[in-house]
Amino acid sequence: MFRKTTAALLMTMAVAPMAQAKSASMCVFDVIGANGDVYNLMKDYALEMKGHGLDIQLKPYTDEGVALGDFQSGQCDILAATDLRTRRFNRFTGSISAVGAIPTYDNLKTVLATLAQPKAAKFMKEGDYEVLGIAPAGAGYLFVNDRSIDTAGELAGKRMATLDYQKDAIHMVNYVKATVVPSDITNFAGKFNNGSVDTAYAPAFAYEALELYKGVGDDGGIVDYPLAQLTVQMVARDELLNDDEAQQAREVAWAMYPQAMALVKRSEKNIPDDQWINIPDEDIQGYQEMFRENRLELRDGKNGAPSVYDPKMLHLLSKVRCASNPGASECTAGNRE
Amino acid sequence: MKAFVIPGLTRSGHTSRLLLTFGMIALLAGCGYNPVYQTTGAVFAGYSESEATPYVLQMGDADMACDLGRSLDPLVYSFSRVTDRPDTTGSLLQLLAANCSEQQAWEQELRYERAIFNDDVPEAKDARTAAKRWHELTAKRRLEAFNRAMRAYEYDPTDPEAECPFLYADQDELTFLLGLLTGLQAIINDTNSGGAAGVPKDIAPQAERAAQCLDNEKWGGLPNAIRANVWLLLPDTRPMMSPDPWRLLKNSSELGVEAGFRASMALEAVAGETAGRRDVIEDVIRRFDAAESTIQVSEDYRLVDQVGRNVITHVSDKLWTREYGYRTPAAYFGQLSPESSSDTETMDLDDLL
């Protein structure tokens, strides 16, 4: 009897910390579902979080819109999706992908390290939602079916597959006088590959996974300049975790940066050298200014642009750029972000 | 019998064919083996040496290579019953087979570390016993590989005055060199088995002497790395005025990267483990990973680089498991903690308020 009681007591003691453990469900968008890189990354995130007392059940979605809808209707507690979709929950972190705002991966690392600090916690909450982590998904590049499209001027009149819910991209496409061909993540690759559009933008990952090399063919290429930094963000309803737990979750996600970045680098390496289109440095300077002016418009909602970018994030990104490249003209510009 | 058959050959026509057939049957029945075996043995040994060995050395799949050693060794070496012992190929096959059993020993070592991490004493004891058994088998296979390699080149390692063997081709040099390496490893495995394999310890000074027969630079610093390891194991063997073994190991590792196979780095890590020098281990793991972006892995000896990588990975896995309870996560290979190795720059957020 005594032994039984002791055993029961020990069981209770062993179970006690688990009783405090929380469980949560997570809708994960991955363009290739449960066997994709993002889903796999989230499996590691869930495992790490289990070590911190949060038991996360993952559910894969190949349609980002459906994942978003399920999160909004309360079918899952956390959403892991691209910042293009999560921007509505947090405009600050959703502006990381502002056009041309993070020209290098070193800059991206600084941004994400900064946001993982406890000091940044207050920016992670907006309304009823809180960001529980940000992982890099790779820079978006311009894929073209004709290598002669190597300047912004050449884009005029070209048909470009554009995500129909990405207001900043639509503004940019109109700015360069290209034609918006409304698309979504599931059909833009097909349109590029069958020639119904001349250009598309995507991270390097899509080159192999979505077979964009078919659309690139022998005549096309990939412009070697990051248009925007795509990230995957984990967003939860604010009441799911307390402040300490949420901060812990963000630090777990930051610790996975090398793992996520290794995937990005590998995807970029898989693109053959001769497929990249290099653009001259002097052109890059011009593009940087073009992007900056567009960001200001997209921040202030001027010149027909929607107001989608957060001024604080744009300011932070400008500080990061100027820290690594203090001589850039934008760093002394009167209308600095 | 030959006397009966040979005159038969001089005849012609049906009679001679009949006699020849009978003669052959008598020859085969009279002797204990089939001459086809002998021919097959010669062909097999020749093929193994000229085609299979270079092919296997080019493989990057060490797991498949070890299975090849384990499954083919009994077949290839069984030809020693009917023809000359195929010692060169036989040495490499035993070496590969030893990598299989060492892999098992490593898994048990990690299970032991995990058990210690979880304070599970019976599990730790069980894992340690299992690891010892696998180390014993590995030590025996490696001793056999060493002996076969020495025999293949008619080198008597016990003779302190032995002259360097005549090594005809690069493959011979490598086979002899890997033989010396396995001799050294056999001692380490035997120690880890609790002396169960009974490997004679004097292999170490023998290997140290013989390593001087090979060009250090050509072989990626491996000869000197073997010597330095022996000096650290048995300080008496270290010649007067010899360089510091740690410096020699580091230099060998650099030569290994230049040659395109990082076996010397593995030996530097093993020396670090032997001497309990965590600083050396940490440094060599970091350098191994850093070399990833610069090294041109040798096409001919890809397997040697891969086996070196396996050793480094295991050394890293052991330290990770000891510290955290799990092996090295892929993204952290090259460092011994999940903390960021470089201080990532961050921005001041105060002016965003």
Interface residues (C-beta under 8 A of the other chain):
Chain A: K109 T110 V111 A113 T114 Q117 K119 A120 F123 A255 M256 P258 Q259 A262 K312 H315 L316 K319 V320 A323
Chain B: P329 A330 A331 Y332 P338 T344 E345 T346 M347 D348 L349 D351 L352
